[in-house]
Amino acid sequence: MDKGTIPINKDFELEYRYYDKDSNFKYFNRRFEIYVLEKKTLKKNYVMHMDNTNPHEIMPTVHKASTGGKKYDFGVTTLNWNDIKIKLADYIVSELGERERENIKKAISKLNSPKL
């Protein structure tokens, strides 16, 4: 399993987890989770995450803490990892604010494709 953190700014970070290859996951070949966390002194606060925990769905889904866990689907228009990263960046910007767009883009550009 690959996991690590990528700082967005001094208050937020991305935490990713890429699990070992699993034949149940058709397109990405493995399960993955990407979390957006707010850094606090005692613990980290959950903001949102993207995952593909359901092996029967091809596209990953986004879960936001502010909406009570409601899912936001990416749709079936693309399975290109770069397009998915752009869409994820838009979701994160909607949560953290427009002025963080460049920091979010830099952090997301460091994510590797889960297909590798």
DSSP file (Angstrom, degrees, kcal/mol; ACC not computed):
  #  RESIDUE AA STRUCTURE BP1 BP2  ACC     N-H-->O    O-->H-N    N-H-->O    O-->H-N    TCO  KAPPA ALPHA  PHI   PSI    X-CA   Y-CA   Z-CA
    1    1 A M              0   0    0      0, 0.0     2,-0.5     0, 0.0    18,-0.2   0.000 360.0 360.0 360.0 132.8    0.0    0.0    0.0
    2    2 A D  E     +A   18   0A   0     16,-2.8    16,-3.5     2,-0.0     2,-0.3  -0.874 360.0 159.6-100.0 132.8    1.3    3.5   -0.9
    3    3 A K  E     +A   17   0A   0     -2,-0.5     2,-0.3    14,-0.2    14,-0.2  -0.993   2.0 132.8-150.0 156.4    0.3    6.3    1.3
    4    4 A G  E     -A   16   0A   0     12,-1.8    12,-2.3    -2,-0.3     2,-0.4  -0.980  40.9-101.1-179.3-179.6    1.5    9.8    2.1
    5    5 A T  E     -A   15   0A   0     -2,-0.3    10,-0.2    10,-0.2    -2,-0.0  -0.949  16.5-165.5-127.2 147.7    0.6   13.4    2.6
    6    6 A I  E     -A   14   0A   0      8,-2.9     8,-3.4    -2,-0.4     2,-0.2  -0.987  24.5-129.5-129.9 118.9    1.0   16.5    0.3
    7    7 A P  E     -A   13   0A   0      0, 0.0     6,-0.3     0, 0.0     3,-0.1  -0.472  20.6-175.9 -71.7 138.6    0.6   19.9    1.8
    8    8 A I  S    S-     0   0    0      4,-2.1     2,-0.2     1,-0.5     5,-0.2   0.844  70.7 -39.2 -91.9 -52.1   -1.8   22.4    0.1
    9    9 A N  S    S-     0   0    0      3,-1.7    -1,-0.5    95,-0.0     3,-0.1  -0.796  80.8 -67.6-153.5-164.5   -0.9   25.3    2.4
   10   10 A K  S    S+     0   0    0     -2,-0.2     3,-0.1     1,-0.2     0, 0.0   0.695 131.7  38.7 -71.8 -15.4   -0.2   25.8    6.1
   11   11 A D  S    S+     0   0    0      1,-0.1    28,-3.2    27,-0.1     2,-0.3   0.675 116.0  41.4-106.2 -21.0   -3.8   24.9    7.1
   12   12 A F  E     + B   0  38A   0     26,-0.3    -4,-2.1    -3,-0.1    -3,-1.7  -0.901  55.4 178.9-132.2 156.1   -4.7   22.0    4.7
   13   13 A E  E     -AB   7  37A   0     24,-2.2    24,-2.8    -2,-0.3     2,-0.4  -0.986  26.0-122.6-150.3 158.0   -3.2   18.9    3.2
   14   14 A L  E     -AB   6  36A   0     -8,-3.4    -8,-2.9    -2,-0.3     2,-0.5  -0.869  21.7-166.2 -98.7 136.0   -4.0   16.0    0.9
   15   15 A E  E     -AB   5  35A   0     20,-2.5    20,-3.6    -2,-0.4     2,-0.3  -0.993  10.3-169.1-121.4 125.1   -3.6   12.5    2.3
   16   16 A Y  E     -AB   4  34A   0    -12,-2.3   -12,-1.8    -2,-0.5     2,-0.4  -0.862  12.9-171.6-118.2 150.6   -3.6    9.7   -0.2
   17   17 A R  E     -AB   3  33A   0     16,-2.6    16,-2.2    -2,-0.3     2,-0.6  -0.954   0.5-174.7-139.2 117.1   -3.8    5.9    0.1
   18   18 A Y  E     -AB   2  32A   0    -16,-3.5   -16,-2.8    -2,-0.4    14,-0.2  -0.962  18.5-152.0-111.7 115.7   -3.3    3.6   -2.9
   19   19 A Y  E     -     0   0A   0     12,-2.7     3,-0.1    -2,-0.6    -2,-0.0  -0.284  30.9 -77.1 -83.1 170.6   -4.0    0.0   -1.9
   20   20 A D  E     -     0   0A   0      1,-0.2    11,-0.6    10,-0.1    -1,-0.2  -0.206  66.1 -74.7 -65.2 158.5   -2.5   -3.1   -3.5
   21   21 A K  E     - B   0  30A   0      9,-0.1     2,-0.4    -3,-0.1     9,-0.3  -0.233  51.8-174.2 -58.5 140.6   -3.7   -4.3   -6.9
   22   22 A D    >   -     0   0    0      7,-2.6     3,-1.2     3,-0.2     7,-0.0  -0.991  26.0-146.2-141.1 126.9   -7.1   -6.0   -6.7
   23   23 A S  T 3  S+     0   0    0     -2,-0.4     7,-0.1     1,-0.2     6,-0.1   0.630  94.0  73.1 -71.0 -12.4   -8.8   -7.7   -9.7
   24   24 A N  T 3  S+     0   0    0      5,-0.1     2,-0.7     1,-0.1    -1,-0.2   0.788  82.6  76.0 -70.2 -27.0  -12.3   -6.7   -8.4
   25   25 A F    <   -     0   0    0     -3,-1.2     4,-0.5     1,-0.2    -3,-0.2  -0.784  69.8-166.6 -90.1 114.2  -11.6   -3.1   -9.4
   26   26 A K  S    S+     0   0    0     -2,-0.7    -1,-0.2    29,-0.6    32,-0.1   0.936  72.1  22.0 -73.2 -51.5  -12.0   -3.0  -13.2
   27   27 A Y  S    S+     0   0    0      1,-0.1    -1,-0.1    31,-0.1    31,-0.1   0.942 129.2  34.8 -90.2 -49.4  -10.6    0.3  -14.4
   28   28 A F  S    S-     0   0    0     30,-0.2    -1,-0.1     2,-0.1    -2,-0.1   0.563  90.7-139.4 -86.4  -6.8   -8.1    1.6  -11.9
   29   29 A N  S    S+     0   0    0     -4,-0.5    -7,-2.6    -8,-0.1     2,-0.3   0.391  75.4  43.8  68.6  -3.0   -6.9   -1.9  -10.9
   30   30 A R  E    S-B   21   0A   0     -9,-0.3     2,-0.3    -6,-0.1    -9,-0.1  -0.987  87.3 -99.0-161.2 162.5   -6.8   -0.9   -7.2
   31   31 A R  E     -     0   0A   0    -11,-0.6   -12,-2.7    -2,-0.3     2,-0.3  -0.680  42.3-179.5 -85.8 141.8   -8.7    0.8   -4.5
   32   32 A F  E     -B   18   0A   0     -2,-0.3    20,-1.3   -14,-0.2     2,-0.3  -0.984  16.1-166.8-142.0 155.2   -7.7    4.4   -3.7
   33   33 A E  E     -BC  17  51A   0    -16,-2.2   -16,-2.6    -2,-0.3     2,-0.5  -0.996   0.9-169.6-139.9 134.5   -8.7    7.2   -1.3
   34   34 A I  E     -BC  16  50A   0     16,-2.7    16,-2.5    -2,-0.3     2,-0.3  -0.974  14.2-167.0-127.9 116.0   -7.6   10.8   -1.4
   35   35 A Y  E     -BC  15  49A   0    -20,-3.6   -20,-2.5    -2,-0.5     2,-0.5  -0.769  17.2-149.1-105.3 145.6   -8.5   12.9    1.7
   36   36 A V  E     -BC  14  48A   0     12,-3.0    11,-2.3    -2,-0.3    12,-1.3  -0.977  28.8-176.4-107.6 120.1   -8.5   16.7    2.2
   37   37 A L  E     -BC  13  46A   0    -24,-2.8   -24,-2.2    -2,-0.5     2,-0.5  -0.928  25.4-135.2-123.7 142.5   -7.7   17.4    5.8
   38   38 A E  E     -BC  12  45A   0      7,-3.2     7,-2.6    -2,-0.4     2,-0.5  -0.840  28.1-129.2 -92.8 128.2   -7.5   20.6    7.9
   39   39 A K  E     + C   0  44A   0    -28,-3.2     2,-0.3    -2,-0.5     5,-0.2  -0.665  33.8 171.5 -82.7 125.1   -4.4   20.6   10.1
   40   40 A K        -     0   0    0      3,-0.7   -29,-0.0    -2,-0.5     0, 0.0  -0.802  44.0-108.2-122.8 167.7   -5.1   21.4   13.7
   41   41 A T  S    S+     0   0    0     -2,-0.3     3,-0.1     1,-0.2    -1,-0.1   0.890 114.8  26.5 -67.9 -39.0   -2.8   21.3   16.7
   42   42 A L  S    S-     0   0    0      1,-0.3     2,-0.3    -3,-0.0    -1,-0.2   0.834 132.2 -11.4 -95.0 -35.2   -4.3   18.2   18.3
   43   43 A K        -     0   0    0     -5,-0.0    -3,-0.7     2,-0.0     2,-0.4  -0.959  69.6 -96.6-155.9 171.0   -5.9   16.4   15.4
   44   44 A K  E     -C   39   0A   0     -2,-0.3     2,-0.4    -5,-0.2    -5,-0.2  -0.784  32.1-138.1 -96.8 138.3   -6.7   16.7   11.7
   45   45 A N  E     -C   38   0A   0     -7,-2.6    -7,-3.2    -2,-0.4     2,-0.3  -0.820  18.1-123.6 -97.9 134.4  -10.3   17.6   10.7
   46   46 A Y  E     +C   37   0A   0     -2,-0.4    -9,-0.2    -9,-0.2     3,-0.1  -0.590  34.7 166.8 -75.3 130.5  -11.9   15.8    7.8
   47   47 A V  E     -     0   0A   0    -11,-2.3    18,-2.6     1,-0.4    19,-0.5   0.762  60.4 -42.3-108.5 -51.5  -13.1   18.1    5.0
   48   48 A M  E     -CD  36  64A   0    -12,-1.3   -12,-3.0    16,-0.2    -1,-0.4  -0.972  50.4-156.1-168.0 167.6  -13.8   15.8    2.0
   49   49 A H  E     -CD  35  63A   0     14,-2.3    14,-3.1    -2,-0.3     2,-0.4  -0.993  10.5-142.8-154.2 159.3  -12.4   12.8    0.2
   50   50 A M  E     +CD  34  62A   0    -16,-2.5   -16,-2.7    -2,-0.3     2,-0.3  -0.970  33.0 155.0-119.1 137.0  -12.5   11.0   -3.2
   51   51 A D  E     -CD  33  61A   0     10,-2.3    10,-2.6    -2,-0.4   -18,-0.2  -0.960  43.7-143.9-152.1 169.7  -12.5    7.2   -3.4
   52   52 A N        +     0   0    0    -20,-1.3   -19,-0.1    -2,-0.3   -24,-0.1  -0.381  45.0 144.1-129.3  53.1  -13.5    4.2   -5.5
   53   53 A T        +     0   0    0      8,-0.1    -1,-0.1   -22,-0.1   -22,-0.1   0.703  54.2  76.7 -70.7 -19.8  -14.5    1.9   -2.7
   54   54 A N    >   -     0   0    0      1,-0.1     3,-1.3    -3,-0.1    -1,-0.1  -0.824  66.4-162.6 -92.7 110.4  -17.3    0.3   -4.7
   55   55 A P  T 3  S+     0   0    0      0, 0.0   -29,-0.6     0, 0.0    -1,-0.1   0.661  86.1  62.9 -68.4 -13.2  -15.7   -2.1   -7.2
   56   56 A H  T 3  S+     0   0    0    -31,-0.1     2,-0.4   -30,-0.1    -3,-0.0   0.660  92.0  73.4 -85.7 -15.8  -18.9   -2.2   -9.3
   57   57 A E    <   -     0   0    0     -3,-1.3   -31,-0.1     1,-0.2    -3,-0.0  -0.826  65.4-159.6 -96.6 135.7  -18.7    1.6  -10.1
   58   58 A I  S    S+     0   0    0     -2,-0.4   -30,-0.2   -32,-0.1    -1,-0.2   0.927  72.8  63.8 -78.1 -45.7  -16.1    2.6  -12.6
   59   59 A M  S    S-     0   0    0      1,-0.1     2,-0.1   -32,-0.1    20,-0.1  -0.517  85.0-118.7 -84.1 145.5  -15.9    6.3  -11.7
   60   60 A P        -     0   0    0      0, 0.0    14,-0.9     0, 0.0     2,-0.3  -0.356  26.2-138.9 -73.0 161.9  -14.7    7.5   -8.2
   61   61 A T  E     -DE  51  73A   0    -10,-2.6   -10,-2.3    12,-0.2     2,-0.4  -0.890   3.6-134.7-122.9 155.2  -17.1    9.5   -6.0
   62   62 A V  E     -DE  50  72A   0     10,-1.8    10,-2.0    -2,-0.3     2,-0.5  -0.916  14.2-163.9-111.0 134.2  -16.5   12.6   -3.8
   63   63 A H  E     -DE  49  71A   0    -14,-3.1   -14,-2.3    -2,-0.4     2,-0.4  -0.978   6.2-160.2-119.0 127.4  -17.8   12.8   -0.2
   64   64 A K  E   > -D   48   0A   0      6,-1.0     5,-2.1    -2,-0.5     3,-0.5  -0.887  16.4-149.4-110.5 138.5  -18.0   16.2    1.5
   65   65 A A  T > 5S+     0   0    0    -18,-2.6     3,-1.4    -2,-0.4   -17,-0.1   0.844  96.0  61.6 -70.3 -33.5  -18.3   16.6    5.3
   66   66 A S  T 3 5S+     0   0    0    -19,-0.5    -1,-0.2     1,-0.3   -18,-0.1   0.699 104.8  47.5 -70.0 -18.9  -20.2   19.9    4.9
   67   67 A T  T 3 5S-     0   0    0     -3,-0.5     3,-0.3     3,-0.1    -1,-0.3   0.216 120.7-101.4-106.1  14.4  -23.1   18.2    3.1
   68   68 A G  T < 5S-     0   0    0     -3,-1.4    -3,-0.2     1,-0.2    -2,-0.1   0.819  79.1 -50.7  74.1  30.5  -23.5   15.3    5.5
   69   69 A G  S   <S+     0   0    0     -5,-2.1    -1,-0.2     1,-0.2    -4,-0.1   0.634  85.6 165.2  84.4  14.5  -21.7   12.7    3.4
   70   70 A K        -     0   0    0     -6,-0.4    -6,-1.0    -3,-0.3     2,-0.3  -0.398  35.4-120.5 -65.9 141.0  -23.6   13.3    0.2
   71   71 A K  E     -E   63   0A   0     -8,-0.2     2,-0.5    -2,-0.1    -8,-0.2  -0.588  18.6-161.7 -85.5 143.2  -22.0   11.9   -2.9
   72   72 A Y  E     -E   62   0A   0    -10,-2.0   -10,-1.8    -2,-0.3     2,-0.2  -0.963  17.0-149.2-121.2 110.9  -20.9   13.9   -5.9
   73   73 A D  E     -E   61   0A   0     -2,-0.5   -12,-0.2   -12,-0.2     3,-0.1  -0.496  12.8-144.7 -81.5 148.4  -20.4   11.8   -8.9
   74   74 A F        -     0   0    0    -14,-0.9     3,-0.3     1,-0.2    -1,-0.1   0.676  44.9-129.0 -80.3 -19.5  -17.8   12.6  -11.6
   75   75 A G        -     0   0    0    -15,-0.2     3,-0.3     1,-0.2    -1,-0.2  -0.199  20.8 -86.9  89.1 171.5  -20.1   11.2  -14.3
   76   76 A V  S    S+     0   0    0      1,-0.2    -1,-0.2    -3,-0.1     3,-0.1   0.108  94.2 104.1-105.7  21.0  -19.2    8.7  -17.0
   77   77 A T  S    S+     0   0    0     -3,-0.3     2,-0.3     1,-0.2    -1,-0.2   0.803  88.5  10.4 -74.9 -27.8  -17.9   11.2  -19.6
   78   78 A T        -     0   0    0     -3,-0.3    -1,-0.2    -4,-0.1    -4,-0.0  -0.998  38.3-171.0-150.3 150.7  -14.2   10.4  -19.0
   79   79 A L        +     0   0    0     -2,-0.3     2,-0.3    -3,-0.1    -1,-0.1   0.113  51.5 129.4-120.9  16.2  -11.9    8.0  -17.3
   80   80 A N     >  -     0   0    0      1,-0.1     4,-2.0     2,-0.0     3,-0.2  -0.589  57.0-142.0 -73.9 127.8   -8.8   10.1  -18.0
   81   81 A W  H  > S+     0   0    0     -2,-0.3     4,-2.2     1,-0.2     5,-0.1   0.860  99.9  54.4 -62.2 -37.1   -6.9   10.6  -14.7
   82   82 A N  H  > S+     0   0    0      1,-0.2     4,-1.9     2,-0.2    -1,-0.2   0.896 108.5  48.6 -65.0 -39.6   -5.9   14.2  -15.6
   83   83 A D  H  > S+     0   0    0      2,-0.2     4,-2.1     1,-0.2    -1,-0.2   0.877 110.4  51.7 -66.5 -37.1   -9.6   15.1  -16.1
   84   84 A I  H  X S+     0   0    0     -4,-2.0     4,-2.5     1,-0.2    -2,-0.2   0.895 108.3  51.5 -65.9 -39.9  -10.5   13.5  -12.8
   85   85 A K  H  X S+     0   0    0     -4,-2.2     4,-2.3     2,-0.2    -2,-0.2   0.884 109.1  50.6 -64.6 -37.9   -7.8   15.5  -11.1
   86   86 A I  H  X S+     0   0    0     -4,-1.9     4,-1.9     2,-0.2    -2,-0.2   0.915 111.7  47.4 -64.8 -42.9   -9.1   18.7  -12.6
   87   87 A K  H  X S+     0   0    0     -4,-2.1     4,-1.9     2,-0.2    -2,-0.2   0.894 111.3  51.1 -65.5 -40.2  -12.7   17.9  -11.4
   88   88 A L  H  X S+     0   0    0     -4,-2.5     4,-2.4     1,-0.2    -2,-0.2   0.904 107.4  53.8 -62.9 -41.0  -11.3   17.0   -7.9
   89   89 A A  H  X S+     0   0    0     -4,-2.3     4,-2.6     1,-0.2    -1,-0.2   0.898 106.5  52.3 -59.9 -40.5   -9.5   20.4   -7.8
   90   90 A D  H  X S+     0   0    0     -4,-1.9     4,-1.9     2,-0.2    -1,-0.2   0.898 109.7  48.8 -62.9 -40.6  -12.8   22.2   -8.6
   91   91 A Y  H  X S+     0   0    0     -4,-1.9     4,-1.0     2,-0.2    -2,-0.2   0.908 112.3  47.9 -65.1 -41.5  -14.5   20.4   -5.8
   92   92 A I  H >X S+     0   0    0     -4,-2.4     4,-2.9     1,-0.2     3,-0.6   0.906 109.8  52.6 -67.3 -40.4  -11.7   21.3   -3.4
   93   93 A V  H 3X S+     0   0    0     -4,-2.6     4,-2.5     1,-0.2    -1,-0.2   0.880 104.4  56.7 -61.2 -37.8  -11.8   24.9   -4.5
   94   94 A S  H 3< S+     0   0    0     -4,-1.9    -1,-0.2     1,-0.2    -2,-0.2   0.800 115.0  38.8 -64.6 -26.8  -15.5   25.0   -3.8
   95   95 A E  H << S+     0   0    0     -4,-1.0    -2,-0.2    -3,-0.6    -1,-0.2   0.875 126.1  32.2 -87.0 -42.7  -14.8   23.9   -0.2
   96   96 A L  H  < S-     0   0    0     -4,-2.9    -3,-0.2     1,-0.2    -2,-0.2   0.698 114.7 -98.6 -94.2 -20.7  -11.6   25.9    0.5
   97   97 A G    ><  -     0   0    0     -4,-2.5     3,-1.3    -5,-0.3    -1,-0.2  -0.174  27.3 -88.5 114.9 150.9  -12.2   29.0   -1.5
   98   98 A E  G >  S+     0   0    0      1,-0.3     3,-1.8     2,-0.2     4,-0.2   0.789 115.9  67.4 -64.5 -30.9  -11.1   30.4   -4.9
   99   99 A R  G 3  S+     0   0    0      1,-0.3    -1,-0.3     2,-0.1     3,-0.2   0.650  96.7  56.4 -70.0 -11.7   -7.9   32.1   -3.6
  100  100 A E  G <> S+     0   0    0     -3,-1.3     4,-2.4     1,-0.2    -1,-0.3   0.346  74.7 106.3 -95.7   5.4   -6.4   28.6   -2.9
  101  101 A R  H <> S+     0   0    0     -3,-1.8     4,-2.5     1,-0.2     5,-0.2   0.888  78.9  47.0 -55.2 -46.7   -6.8   27.4   -6.5
  102  102 A E  H  > S+     0   0    0     -4,-0.2     4,-2.2    -3,-0.2    -1,-0.2   0.908 113.1  48.6 -65.6 -41.6   -3.1   27.6   -7.4
  103  103 A N  H  > S+     0   0    0     -4,-0.2     4,-2.0     2,-0.2    -1,-0.2   0.888 112.4  49.5 -63.4 -38.8   -2.0   25.8   -4.2
  104  104 A I  H  X S+     0   0    0     -4,-2.4     4,-2.7     2,-0.2     5,-0.2   0.913 109.6  51.0 -67.1 -42.9   -4.6   23.1   -4.8
  105  105 A K  H  X S+     0   0    0     -4,-2.5     4,-2.0    -5,-0.2    -2,-0.2   0.907 110.4  49.6 -61.0 -41.9   -3.5   22.6   -8.4
  106  106 A K  H  X S+     0   0    0     -4,-2.2     4,-0.6     2,-0.2    -1,-0.2   0.907 113.2  46.4 -63.7 -41.9    0.1   22.3   -7.3
  107  107 A A  H >< S+     0   0    0     -4,-2.0     3,-1.0     1,-0.2     4,-0.2   0.917 113.5  47.5 -67.6 -43.4   -0.8   19.7   -4.6
  108  108 A I  H >< S+     0   0    0     -4,-2.7     3,-1.7     1,-0.2    -1,-0.2   0.825 101.7  64.7 -69.4 -30.6   -3.0   17.7   -6.9
  109  109 A S  H 3< S+     0   0    0     -4,-2.0    -1,-0.2     1,-0.3    -2,-0.2   0.732  95.3  61.0 -64.3 -19.7   -0.4   17.6   -9.7
  110  110 A K  T << S+     0   0    0     -3,-1.0     2,-0.3    -4,-0.6    -1,-0.3   0.550  82.0 103.6 -82.9  -8.2    1.9   15.6   -7.4
  111  111 A L    <   -     0   0    0     -3,-1.7     2,-0.2    -4,-0.2   -26,-0.0  -0.562  65.9-140.0 -75.9 136.7   -0.7   12.8   -7.2
  112  112 A N        -     0   0    0     -2,-0.3    -2,-0.1     1,-0.1    -1,-0.0  -0.595  28.5 -95.5 -88.9 156.8    0.2    9.7   -9.2
  113  113 A S    >   -     0   0    0     -2,-0.2     3,-1.3     1,-0.1    -1,-0.1  -0.516  24.2-135.8 -69.6 137.4   -2.4    7.8  -11.1
  114  114 A P  T 3  S+     0   0    0      0, 0.0    -1,-0.1     0, 0.0    -2,-0.0   0.628  99.9  72.1 -69.4 -10.4   -3.8    4.8   -9.2
  115  115 A K  T 3         0   0    0      1,-0.2    -2,-0.0   -86,-0.1   -94,-0.0   0.721 360.0 360.0 -75.2 -19.7   -3.5    2.7  -12.4
  116  116 A L    <         0   0    0     -3,-1.3    -1,-0.2     0, 0.0   -87,-0.1   0.479 360.0 360.0 -76.1 360.0    0.4    2.7  -12.2
